[in-house]
């Protein structure tokens, strides 16, 4: 049976057009001018298609006319079905009335119904957790009787109501939170509260938080000037330590990006299930196997080694050194510039002295090992001494490895 034109996919229509234009028939074979015109038209079509944005594809779900029967699995074994059950919502919440609407649409409307206070409360609690390190309800995955009670119930109620009244605007709620006096506090410890409020539940100060895994990498690329901020598109494969790709179950090669895509945000890193991107794993990014409502924060030696030796952070340090040399003149000005780029403040006298000593030692060692200097700093700005650039790369690596660099005060 011949397929109708509207039933063909975009790729199939494109291939069909190619086929006919490459086989225009006997008339074109005898007419060179017609053949040349058809070829030119096809080239113009391809040029226009190249300017179009890439088509995004997503999976969709269609409900069955007759839903499959669902059973309680005996002892959790799907092969041992127990009593049959029907889909429903928790009885403690308002009644679910699907009516004639599609089931998923009706359930979505039930979730955001004014009668359902749970959805906005859970959402604003998650936003609070991202900004303050923990939610007003610390068990953000459990708002039931087994979870913790909110530390500030009236605040949670007010924010949930404000969220709904703002049209469910996350941007509005985030703006409210980050401009609040609670968020803008310093994170300095308060000795008088060490015993009375060790967990800072009263929000008497801001919490020090290590950045999420993706943002640590983004931060290094941003201060170095390498970050490619394009939004959307396919996942990318940035550099990773040698040998990691060999651990993949599929044995597929990890083809590193070579253009600006190499420095895209961590959000777009391809996450191989059988061999996840090691930098993300080292800094506690959740796996793709289970749902995560929050992130753990660990402190391990592997993290320091990652910041020092990972190919991405080495390239960031090289670019940061080159940027510093181009944006400032003189050792003192350059040291102040690189410190401000990394930590958003000038160095203290003691920090300046230690970095100056470190720089001198690096320069002395690298002068005796020019081959090492060339490897550390393969890109030298015009007019600069390769040894100096390599020594500044060492300073950049040290700053990118600081706890203060990966911590939000």
N, C-alpha and C positions, 0 to 999 in steps of 0.2 A: 504494500500500500504506500502510495506516495505521500510524504509529509507536506502539509500546507506550510506556506512561508512563515506564518505567524507562530507555528509550532517549533520552528528551528531555533536553536540557541544562537547567540551572537557569534560565537566561534564558528558554528556550522554555516551560518549565512556568509561569513567572511571567507571561509574556505570555498564555498560554492561560487562566490563572486570571482575568486582567484581562478577557479577551474574554468569558468566560461571565458574570462578575459585571456587566459593562456591558450584557449582553443576556440577562437572566434569563428571557425568554419572556413569553408573553401573560398568564400568571397574575400576574406582578409588575407588569405595566403597568396591570392593573386594581386592584391592591392597593398603595396608596401606602405603607402601613405596612411591607409586605414589602420594597418598593423601598428605603425608608429604612434598614431593618435591614441589607440587603445592602451598602449604601453604607457604613454604620457598621462592618460587619465588615471590609470592604476597607481602611478607614482604620486599623483596629486591626492588620491584617496588615502594612500598610506601616510602621506605627510600630515593630512588633516587628522587622521586617527591617532598619530603620535602626539598630537597636542591635547587630545582628550584625557581627562583624568582616568586613572585605572579603575576598572569596575570592581566594587567591593562585593564580596559574596558572604552570605551568612546562612546558617542552617535554620530551617523553620520547622515547626511542629504542627501537625494537623490531628485533631481529635478523631478517634474512631467513632463510627456510627453506633457501634455496640461496644462499650468499654469492656476490657478484660476483667474477669473476676479477680479480686485481691483477697489474699488470705494472710492471717497471722502465721508466720513461720514458727513451727514448733522448735523450741530451743535455738532459734535463730537459723535453722537449716531450711533453705528455700526448697529443698527437695521433700520436705515434710510439711505440706500445707495444713493449717488448722482451720479454725472457724473463718468463714467468709466475712469480710468487713466492707463497709461503704465509705466513700470519701466524705469528710465532714471537717468542720472547724472546731476548736476547743469550746466546750460548752460554757466555760467561764466567761467567754467574750460574747459579743452580740450575735444574734442568729444570722446564719448564712442563708440567703434566699436567692438561688440562682435564677429562677424564672426562665423566660424564653431565651435569654442571652447565652452566648457561648460560655462554657464553664470557666475557662481561663479569664475571660473578660469580667465575668461576675465576681470571680475570686479577687482579681486586681482591684475592683471597685470596693469590695468588702475590706481589703487591706487598708485603703485610704479613706474609709468612711469616717465621718465625724463621730460616729458611735464607737470607733476603735481607737482608744488612747495609746495603745501599745506601739503602733508603728512610728508615730512621731517621737515618742519617748526613747525608743531604741535608737532611732536615727540620730537625734541630737546628742545622745550619750556617746555614740561612736565618734561623732565630730569632736566632742569634748575630749575624748580619749586620745585622738590624734594630736591635739594641741597641747594637752596637759600631761600626757603620759598614762593616765588612767581616767576612767570615766567617773561620773558622779555615782553611778552604780558600777562598782569595780569588777563585778562578774558580768561583763558586757555580753557574754554568751548565754546568760541565764537570768531572766527577770522574774523567775518564779520563786516559789517558797524556799528552794534550795540555794538561791543566790543571795548576795549581800543586799542590804537595804541601801537606798541612796544616802549619801552623806549630806546632801542639800536637797531634800524632796521638793521644797517650794520652788527652788531655782529650776529643777528639772521640769516641774509642771509648767512653769511660766515659759521656759524655752520651747517645750513641746507645743504649747498653744501659739506662741509667736511663729513657730515654724509653719504651722498650718495656715495661720492668718496671712503670712507673707507669700502664700501660693506655693508652699513647699520649696522655697528658695534656699538651697544650700549656700549659695553665695552670700545671701543676706545673713544667715546664721553665722557663717565663718567670719564675716566682717564684724558682727556684734561681739563675737568671742575675742578676736585678736585686738579689738580696740577697747576691751574692758580693762579696768584697773587690775583685776586678778591676773590677766595674762601678761600685762606689761610690767609686772614686778620683777625685781632682780632675783636670781637663783641662789644668792648667798645664804649659807646656812645660818640659822638663828639658834644660838646655844640655849636660850631660855625656853625653846620649844622642843629640844632634843628628846626629853622624856615624855612631855605631855602630848606631843603630836609628832612622833618619829616618822610616820608615813606621810606627813603633810596633808592630811585629809581636810584640814581647815583652810587650806590654800593661803597660808600666811606668807608664802614665797612662791616663786616659779620653780618648776622642776628642771633639773639638768637631764637632757635626753640625748642619747646617742642617735644620730640620724639613721633612718632606715637604709637598708643595703643599697637600693638604687640611688638614693640621694647622696650617699658618700661618693659614689663614682661620678655622679652629675656635678657635685661640688668641685671635685678635682678638675674635671674638664672645664667647668665654668671659670675658675680662677686662672686657668692656663690659657683661656681664650679658644680652646678647641671645641667646646660644646656646640653641636649642630642642633638648633632648636626646632626643626621642622616638626609639625604635629601631624599624626596619622601615618598610615602606610604599613608596609609589611614589617615583620620582625627582622632584626639584623644579627649578624654574628661578629661581634667585636673580637679583638685578640684575647686569647686565654693561654695559660701556661702550656708548654709543649707536652704531649702525651695524654692530655685529658680526653681528646677525641677518641683515642684508642680504647678507652674504657666503655664506649657506647655499645649497647647491645646490637644495634643495627650496623655498626662499623661504617657509618656514613662519614665522609670527610667534613671537617669544620672549615669551610671556605671563608677566611677572614675578609671582611669588607675592606676595600682599599680607598674609596672616596670619602666624602664628608659623612656618609652613612656610618662610617667606622666610629664616629663620635656622637652618635645619637644618644638620647636619654636612656637610662637603664630600664625604663618602662618597656622599651621595644626590644630588649635582648631576648633572643630565641631561647626558650627554656626546654632543654632536652630532658625528658622524664628519666631516662636511664642513666644520664650523666649530666646533671644540672650545671649551670655556669658556676664555677667554683667560687668566684668572688661573692656572688649572691648567697651561696650556701654558708660561706665563712661568716657573713654578717647577718645570719639568722632570717633570711628571706624564707617564707613558708613554701612548702612543696605544692605541686599542683594536684596532689592526690586527695587532700582533705580541705574542707572549708576552714578558713582562719578568720577569727573576729578580732585578733590582735597579734602583736609580734613580741616574741621574747627578745631580750637583749643580753647577750653574753659578752665575756671579755676573755679572749684566748690569745696565746702567742701567735697562732696562725694569722690572726687579724693584722698584727703588726708586720709580719712577714709579707702579707698580701699587699699592704700599703707601700712597702719598701721595694718589693721585687716584681710585682705583677706588671706585665707588659703595658697595660693601660695606664697605670700610675707612673711608670717610668717615662712613657711618652708625655704624660701631663707635666711631669717635673721638667723634662727637656723644654717643652713649650713655655712653661712658666718662667724658666731661666731666661729664655730668649726674649720673652715679653718684658721682663724686668730690665734687661739691658737696653732695650729699645725705648722704654718709657721713662728712664731716669739716668742721670749721669753722676758719677762719683760713688764711692763705696757706701757712704752714709745714706745718701738719697736712695740708692738701690736697695739697701737693706730695709729702710723704712717702707719702700714701695712694696716689696715682696711680702713683708710682714703684714702690711695693711690688706693686701689682696687675700691673704690666707686667713687672717684672724680679725679683720675689720677694726684694728686698733694699732697704734704705734708700739714698737717694742720698748719694754722697760730697760733701764740701764744695764741691769744684770743680764737680761736676755740678749741685749745688743753685744755685750762683751763676749758671751759664750758663743754666739753665732760668728762673731769676728774671728775668734780663736779657731773655731771649726773651719771657717772658710780658708784661713791661712794654712791650716794643716792639709786640707784637701788640695789646695793649689800646689803645695810643696810636693805631696805624693804624686800628683798627676804630672808635674813637670818632669819627674824621673820616669814616668810611664806614659809616653805620648800615645801609645796604642790604646791603652785603657781610656785615656781622655777622649780619643776619637770615637770609641764605642759609647761612652757615656753621653757625649754631646755630638751626635752626627750632623746636626744643623747649627752652623755658626753664623750669626748675623754679620753683615758686611762690616769690615773694620774692627772686628773684635778678635781677641786672642783666644784660640781654641781651649787653652788651659783654663783661662778665666771663665769661659762659658761652662766648661765641665765642672769647675768648682762651684759655680752658682747653681748648677743642676744638683749638686750634692746638698746645697742649702735648701733647695726646693724640695728634695726628697725628704729631708729632715722635717720640714714644716708640714708637709702633707701627711707625715706619720704621727703628728702630735694628737694627743687626746682632745685638745681644744679644737682641732680642725674638724673632727668628726662628731663633735658634741654641740648641741644647741643649748646655750646658756639660758 
